[in-house]
Amino acid sequence: MRKSIIIGCLLIFTITMNSCKVGRFFIFNFADINDHKKFPNRELTASAKTFEFLTPIAPKSPKGITINETKYTLDGFLEEYHTVAFLIIQNDSIQYEKYFDGYEQSSIVPSFSMAKSITSLLIGIAIDEGLIESVHEPIIKYIPELKKNGLEDVSIDHLLQMTSGLDYNEGYYNPFGDVATFYYGKNLRKAITKMKLEEAPGQKFNYLSGNTQLLGLVLERALKEQTVTSYLQEKLWTPLDMQYNASWSIDRKKDGLEKTFCCLNARAIDYAKIGRLMLNKGKYNGQQLVSEEWIDQSTKVDTSNGSSSYYQYQWWLPSTEGDFVAQGILGQYIYVNPEKNIVMIRLGKKTGNIEWSNIFKSLSKAY
């Protein structure tokens, strides 16, 4: 009898913990590379025809790399620093493609914050199509319930530039913080209605995932009857001739909202096609999928109105040399170097405390 009571109590405790975001934080702990298996999602379908990068007879790849005075082969370095997929593509030819730790080309890897950059592309397309008038529109046009919270002066541009002044805790180790609510919670729309400002918008850059989740709700409201995932399918996934199915994690199964700040789940080779689209100024196969103006705006240095010199429209600008990066917390990267006509993809289990943008720039010198 006592044993049955103990088992029953443990079962109730587990169910209760799993039903709230704090419980899920402790059950799942910190974000990891298998998180795409933990959340409900909406599916993306591979294109009926597939674009394939060229495979040269004699691919050219860097011979090695030196970190902290230690010399590695490229394979050895990537494996040592927790990489599961690495691609170097130049002039549409795969110069290097390797997978580690049991991963292969068909392995799904969550994007984490690389999804922010893809969300920005969708916002740009929505503006191109007139679904959103401009980046200067106030977000309360689409999320009027935020007016009572004092967000009437926050624009779409403020969200894109991370200059909104949101009161949002980006602490990844806090089970009671906003990141845990947005990542593990089951009602993003409700969480969004509680958002307030810490300071006036347009004053300074502050990287906050809440900005991109607000962009996701703005986009959903602008689309009306269409989901963010179906819009990605229609405007990018199918037109780019993606090779594999993918998915976008949502907060709950019924009427869920996409976690636009973090959670696209795809393969390295298809992330590379996003990089190629950026490299080609939004054009694919003769079709302008995203306006060239949006790509230019997303990759130029702009320090006006509190904006940062190293971040623009949800893309990181690691230098003044024209290269740019989509970046995720565990060291997921889409790196684009227009000067060298190079796209690099790095997916990993953790960053390994390496400044990967410097690695990408170093590797680019071999081409």
C-alpha positions as CSV (number, residue, x, y, z in Angstrom):
1,M,0.0,0.0,0.0
2,R,2.8,2.4,1.0
3,K,4.6,1.6,-2.2
4,S,1.5,2.4,-4.3
5,I,1.1,5.7,-2.5
6,I,4.8,6.6,-3.2
7,I,4.5,5.7,-6.9
8,G,1.2,7.7,-7.1
9,C,2.8,10.7,-5.6
10,L,5.8,10.5,-7.9
11,L,3.5,10.2,-10.9
12,I,1.5,13.3,-9.8
13,F,4.8,15.2,-9.2
14,T,6.1,14.3,-12.6
15,I,2.9,15.2,-14.4
16,T,2.7,18.5,-12.5
17,M,6.4,19.3,-13.3
18,N,6.0,18.5,-16.9
19,S,2.9,20.7,-17.2
20,C,4.6,24.0,-16.3
21,K,7.6,25.7,-17.8
22,V,9.6,25.6,-14.5
23,G,9.1,21.8,-14.4
24,R,10.1,21.4,-18.0
25,F,13.2,23.5,-17.4
26,F,14.4,21.1,-14.7
27,I,13.4,18.0,-16.6
28,F,15.0,19.0,-19.9
29,N,17.6,21.3,-18.3
30,F,19.6,23.5,-20.6
31,A,19.0,23.6,-24.3
32,D,20.6,20.8,-26.3
33,I,21.0,19.5,-29.8
34,N,18.1,17.1,-29.4
35,D,15.5,19.7,-28.4
36,H,13.6,19.3,-31.7
37,K,12.3,16.0,-30.2
38,K,10.8,17.7,-27.1
39,F,8.3,20.2,-28.6
40,P,5.3,20.0,-30.8
41,N,6.0,21.4,-34.3
42,R,4.6,22.3,-37.7
43,E,6.2,20.4,-40.6
44,L,8.0,21.7,-43.7
45,T,8.0,19.5,-46.8
46,A,11.0,19.0,-49.1
47,S,10.7,20.4,-52.6
48,A,9.5,18.0,-55.4
49,K,12.7,19.0,-57.2
50,T,16.0,19.4,-55.3
51,F,18.7,21.9,-55.8
52,E,22.1,20.2,-55.3
53,F,25.4,21.9,-54.8
54,L,28.2,20.8,-57.2
55,T,30.8,18.4,-56.0
56,P,34.2,19.2,-57.7
57,I,36.5,16.4,-58.7
58,A,39.3,17.9,-56.6
59,P,37.7,20.0,-53.8
60,K,39.9,22.5,-52.1
61,S,39.9,22.7,-48.4
62,P,42.2,24.2,-45.8
63,K,45.0,21.9,-44.6
64,G,44.7,22.8,-41.0
65,I,44.1,25.3,-38.3
66,T,46.0,26.5,-35.2
67,I,44.2,27.3,-32.0
68,N,46.1,28.5,-28.9
69,E,49.4,27.4,-30.5
70,T,48.0,23.9,-31.0
71,K,48.0,22.7,-34.6
72,Y,45.1,20.6,-35.8
73,T,43.9,19.1,-39.1
74,L,40.6,20.7,-40.0
75,D,38.8,17.3,-39.2
76,G,40.6,17.0,-35.9
77,F,39.8,20.6,-34.9
78,L,36.1,20.3,-35.7
79,E,35.8,17.0,-33.9
80,E,37.7,18.3,-30.8
81,Y,35.5,21.4,-30.6
82,H,32.1,19.5,-30.5
83,T,31.1,20.0,-34.2
84,V,28.5,17.6,-35.7
85,A,28.3,19.2,-39.2
86,F,30.6,21.5,-41.2
87,L,30.3,22.7,-44.8
88,I,32.3,25.0,-46.9
89,I,30.7,26.0,-50.2
90,Q,32.3,28.3,-52.7
91,N,30.8,29.2,-56.1
92,D,28.0,26.6,-55.5
93,S,30.6,23.9,-55.1
94,I,31.0,21.9,-51.9
95,Q,34.7,22.2,-51.0
96,Y,34.3,20.5,-47.7
97,E,31.5,18.5,-46.1
98,K,32.0,16.4,-43.0
99,Y,29.8,15.1,-40.1
100,F,30.9,13.9,-36.7
101,D,29.8,12.0,-33.7
102,G,27.3,9.8,-35.6
103,Y,25.7,12.6,-37.5
104,E,25.2,12.6,-41.2
105,Q,23.8,14.7,-44.0
106,S,20.2,13.6,-43.2
107,S,20.5,14.4,-39.4
108,I,18.2,17.1,-38.1
109,V,19.9,19.8,-36.0
110,P,17.9,22.6,-34.3
111,S,18.8,26.1,-35.5
112,F,18.4,27.8,-32.1
113,S,18.8,31.6,-32.8
114,M,19.6,31.2,-36.5
115,A,15.8,31.2,-36.7
116,K,15.9,34.9,-35.9
117,S,17.7,35.6,-39.2
118,I,15.1,33.5,-41.1
119,T,12.3,35.3,-39.3
120,S,13.8,38.5,-40.5
121,L,13.7,37.2,-44.1
122,L,10.0,36.4,-43.7
123,I,9.3,39.9,-42.4
124,G,11.1,41.3,-45.4
125,I,9.0,39.2,-47.8
126,A,5.8,40.3,-46.0
127,I,6.9,43.9,-46.6
128,D,7.7,43.2,-50.2
129,E,4.2,41.8,-50.6
130,G,2.4,44.6,-48.8
131,L,1.2,42.4,-45.9
132,I,3.2,44.7,-43.7
133,E,3.5,48.3,-44.7
134,S,7.0,49.1,-43.5
135,V,9.5,48.6,-40.7
136,H,8.4,51.9,-39.3
137,E,4.9,50.7,-38.4
138,P,4.2,50.5,-34.6
139,I,3.8,47.0,-33.5
140,I,0.5,47.8,-31.7
141,K,-1.1,47.9,-35.2
142,Y,-0.7,44.1,-35.1
143,I,-0.6,43.5,-31.4
144,P,-3.0,46.2,-30.0
145,E,-3.2,44.5,-26.6
146,L,0.4,45.8,-25.9
147,K,-0.7,49.5,-26.0
148,K,-1.9,49.3,-22.3
149,N,1.7,48.1,-21.4
150,G,3.3,51.3,-22.9
151,L,4.6,49.8,-26.1
152,E,2.9,52.2,-28.4
153,D,6.2,53.7,-29.6
154,V,7.9,50.4,-30.4
155,S,8.2,49.9,-34.1
156,I,9.0,46.8,-36.2
157,D,12.4,48.4,-36.9
158,H,13.1,48.5,-33.1
159,L,12.4,44.8,-32.9
160,L,14.6,44.0,-35.9
161,Q,17.5,46.1,-34.5
162,M,17.1,44.9,-30.9
163,T,16.6,48.5,-29.8
164,S,13.0,48.1,-28.4
165,G,13.9,48.7,-24.8
166,L,12.0,45.6,-23.7
167,D,12.0,44.5,-20.1
168,Y,13.1,40.9,-20.8
169,N,15.4,38.6,-18.9
170,E,17.7,36.8,-21.4
171,G,19.2,34.6,-18.6
172,Y,19.4,31.1,-20.0
173,Y,20.0,29.5,-16.6
174,N,17.0,31.0,-14.8
175,P,14.0,28.7,-14.6
176,F,11.8,31.6,-13.6
177,G,13.1,34.0,-16.3
178,D,11.6,35.1,-19.6
179,V,13.7,32.7,-21.7
180,A,12.4,29.7,-19.8
181,T,8.8,31.1,-20.3
182,F,9.3,31.5,-24.0
183,Y,11.3,28.3,-24.6
184,Y,9.4,25.9,-22.3
185,G,6.1,27.6,-21.8
186,K,2.9,26.5,-23.6
187,N,1.2,29.9,-24.2
188,L,3.5,32.4,-26.0
189,R,0.6,34.7,-26.9
190,K,-0.3,35.1,-23.2
191,A,3.3,35.7,-22.2
192,I,3.6,38.4,-24.9
193,T,0.7,40.3,-23.5
194,K,2.6,40.7,-20.2
195,M,5.6,42.3,-21.9
196,K,6.6,45.8,-20.8
197,L,9.4,48.3,-21.4
198,E,12.5,48.8,-19.3
199,E,13.5,52.0,-21.2
200,A,12.4,54.1,-24.2
201,P,12.8,52.4,-27.6
202,G,15.5,53.5,-30.0
203,Q,18.1,54.3,-27.3
204,K,20.5,51.3,-27.4
205,F,21.1,47.8,-28.6
206,N,20.2,45.0,-26.3
207,Y,20.1,41.4,-27.7
208,L,16.8,40.0,-26.4
209,S,14.9,36.9,-27.8
210,G,11.7,38.6,-26.9
211,N,12.1,41.0,-29.8
212,T,12.1,38.2,-32.3
213,Q,9.1,36.5,-30.7
214,L,7.2,39.7,-31.0
215,L,8.2,39.8,-34.7
216,G,6.7,36.3,-35.0
217,L,3.4,37.4,-33.6
218,V,3.4,40.5,-35.8
219,L,4.0,38.2,-38.8
220,E,1.3,35.8,-37.8
221,R,-1.2,38.7,-37.4
222,A,-0.2,40.1,-40.8
223,L,-0.7,36.7,-42.4
224,K,-4.1,36.3,-40.9
225,E,-5.2,32.8,-41.9
226,Q,-1.7,31.5,-42.7
227,T,0.8,30.2,-40.2
228,V,4.4,31.3,-40.1
229,T,5.5,27.8,-41.0
230,S,3.2,27.6,-44.1
231,Y,4.5,31.1,-45.1
232,L,8.1,29.8,-44.9
233,Q,7.1,26.8,-46.9
234,E,5.5,28.9,-49.6
235,K,8.0,31.7,-49.9
236,L,11.3,29.9,-49.2
237,W,11.3,26.2,-48.5
238,T,9.6,25.2,-51.8
239,P,11.1,27.9,-54.0
240,L,14.7,27.1,-52.7
241,D,14.2,23.4,-53.7
242,M,15.1,22.3,-50.2
243,Q,16.3,18.7,-50.0
244,Y,14.8,17.5,-46.8
245,N,11.6,17.9,-44.7
246,A,12.0,20.1,-41.7
247,S,9.9,21.6,-38.9
248,W,9.4,24.7,-36.7
249,S,8.7,24.1,-33.0
250,I,5.6,25.7,-31.6
251,D,4.5,26.3,-28.0
252,R,1.5,23.9,-28.0
253,K,-0.2,21.4,-30.3
254,K,-3.5,23.2,-30.7
255,D,-3.3,26.6,-32.4
256,G,0.4,26.9,-31.4
257,L,2.6,29.8,-32.2
258,E,6.0,29.3,-33.8
259,K,9.0,29.9,-31.6
260,T,10.5,32.4,-34.0
261,F,13.3,33.3,-31.7
262,C,14.9,29.9,-31.7
263,C,13.4,26.8,-33.1
264,L,13.7,25.8,-36.8
265,N,14.8,22.2,-37.2
266,A,16.5,21.3,-40.4
267,R,19.7,19.8,-42.0
268,A,23.0,21.5,-42.7
269,I,22.7,21.3,-46.4
270,D,19.4,23.2,-46.4
271,Y,20.6,25.8,-44.0
272,A,23.3,26.3,-46.6
273,K,20.7,27.3,-49.1
274,I,19.5,30.1,-46.8
275,G,23.1,31.3,-46.9
276,R,23.2,31.0,-50.7
277,L,20.0,33.1,-50.9
278,M,21.7,35.8,-48.9
279,L,24.8,35.6,-51.0
280,N,22.8,36.0,-54.1
281,K,21.0,39.1,-52.8
282,G,17.7,37.3,-52.4
283,K,17.6,35.8,-55.8
284,Y,17.2,32.1,-56.7
285,N,17.0,30.5,-60.1
286,G,16.2,33.9,-61.7
287,Q,13.4,34.7,-59.2
288,Q,13.7,37.4,-56.6
289,L,12.4,35.7,-53.5
290,V,13.4,38.5,-51.1
291,S,14.0,42.0,-52.3
292,E,17.6,43.0,-52.8
293,E,16.9,46.1,-50.8
294,W,16.0,44.0,-47.8
295,I,19.2,41.9,-48.1
296,D,21.3,45.0,-48.3
297,Q,19.5,46.6,-45.3
298,S,20.0,43.4,-43.4
299,T,23.8,43.3,-43.9
300,K,25.0,46.9,-43.8
301,V,26.4,48.7,-40.7
302,D,23.9,51.1,-39.3
303,T,24.4,52.8,-35.9
304,S,21.5,55.2,-36.0
305,N,18.8,55.3,-33.4
306,G,20.7,53.1,-30.9
307,S,21.6,50.4,-33.4
308,S,24.7,48.4,-33.1
309,S,27.6,48.3,-35.6
310,Y,27.7,44.5,-35.4
311,Y,24.0,43.6,-35.6
312,Q,21.5,44.4,-38.3
313,Y,18.0,43.0,-38.9
314,Q,18.7,39.8,-36.9
315,W,22.0,39.1,-38.6
316,W,25.4,39.5,-36.9
317,L,28.1,41.5,-38.7
318,P,31.4,40.2,-37.3
319,S,33.6,42.7,-39.2
320,T,33.6,45.6,-41.6
321,E,34.6,43.4,-44.5
322,G,31.0,42.6,-45.6
323,D,30.7,39.1,-44.1
324,F,27.6,38.3,-41.9
325,V,26.4,35.4,-39.8
326,A,23.2,33.8,-38.5
327,Q,24.1,32.4,-35.1
328,G,22.6,30.0,-32.5
329,I,23.5,29.5,-28.9
330,L,25.2,26.0,-29.2
331,G,27.4,27.2,-32.0
332,Q,25.1,26.9,-35.0
333,Y,26.1,29.2,-37.8
334,I,25.3,30.2,-41.3
335,Y,28.3,32.3,-42.4
336,V,28.3,34.3,-45.6
337,N,31.4,35.9,-47.2
338,P,30.4,37.8,-50.3
339,E,33.9,38.7,-51.2
340,K,35.0,35.1,-51.5
341,N,31.5,33.9,-52.6
342,I,31.5,31.5,-49.7
343,V,28.9,30.0,-47.4
344,M,29.9,28.0,-44.4
345,I,27.7,26.0,-42.1
346,R,28.8,24.9,-38.6
347,L,26.4,22.9,-36.4
348,G,27.5,21.7,-33.0
349,K,26.7,20.4,-29.5
350,K,28.3,23.5,-28.0
351,T,30.6,26.4,-29.0
352,G,33.7,25.0,-27.3
353,N,34.5,28.6,-26.2
354,I,35.7,29.4,-29.7
355,E,35.0,32.6,-31.6
356,W,33.7,30.9,-34.7
357,S,33.4,34.0,-36.8
358,N,37.2,34.3,-36.6
359,I,37.6,30.7,-37.6
360,F,35.3,31.3,-40.7
361,K,37.3,34.3,-41.7
362,S,40.6,32.4,-41.3
363,L,39.4,29.5,-43.3
364,S,38.1,31.8,-46.1
365,K,41.7,32.9,-46.7
366,A,42.5,29.5,-48.2
367,Y,40.2,30.3,-51.1
